[in-house]
Amino acid sequence: MSWIWNPSGDVPQLPGPTEELVEDPTDPSRKVRRKAANQPFLAYKEYRQKQEQEHQAWLLRKKEREEKLSRGEPVGPEERDPTAEEEVGFLGLLKFIVYLLLIIVLAGKFFTGSFLWEYDGKWVRLKTYLPENNGRLFSESYLATFNGRDENKPLYIAIDGDVYDVSSNRRTYGPGGPYRHMAGVDAARSFATGCFATHRTHDLRGLSEEQLQSVRHWKRFFADHKTYFKVGRVLHPPIDPESAIPEPCEPSKAHAQPTENDLKRGKKLPEPKLLEPSHNREHAEL
């Protein structure tokens, strides 16, 4: 803290008679002292000199080896230049990534108690990467056998042709559950209209763009869910274009349905027949 008592700085001191002066690494015509501020530069100069000596020695050994080869004398394996810089390469990059991931998971365990920083989404589940029979094709009659009535079978629902295993939530989709009408059937229309009892069909004719957007919303919901998994597709017979479009819901008969969070809290609501239009429940959790 000498600068507090002497803001203008100390007067430069000349080197003593016994103090060693060395060549300036940046200017060979100058001499500098071995003070602390100069040590990094001096050390680097010494390192470069040592590297150059090793390189010259290697060149000499290489020349001698080539001369022996030209004379037909036996020689050992070719020596690599000890001063050559090593390229990282693919293995080096892979090692760096592994170390980085290891540091991240250990930090997660230290700060949150979880190696994955408390993430529990679908991307850490094995079924996401190794799905079981997600290419299966179901007929409508075969899909109906997975409605939850047989406890030895998984519980399936379908939306716009995609079939999902929702066995992890039998309380909601199984017999007696608030959304039991969706089990074992492609009830895509009900996801848009909320008429679970009367719109248990994949027929999306006559729906507004907002209602179709609701169907797309729920398709993403099931596709990204951490415990629901796609198991295949259902094959529907063609819809007769001359057939009648399902009648629209009557909002006056709609009743609120409990969400999964409501059920977890033990909340009980009246048994519903209809649900409010989808724009009122966009963020409800099934």
Order of alpha helices (4+ residues) and beta strands (2+ residues): alpha-beta-beta-alpha-alpha-alpha-beta-alpha-beta-beta-alpha-alpha-alpha-beta-alpha
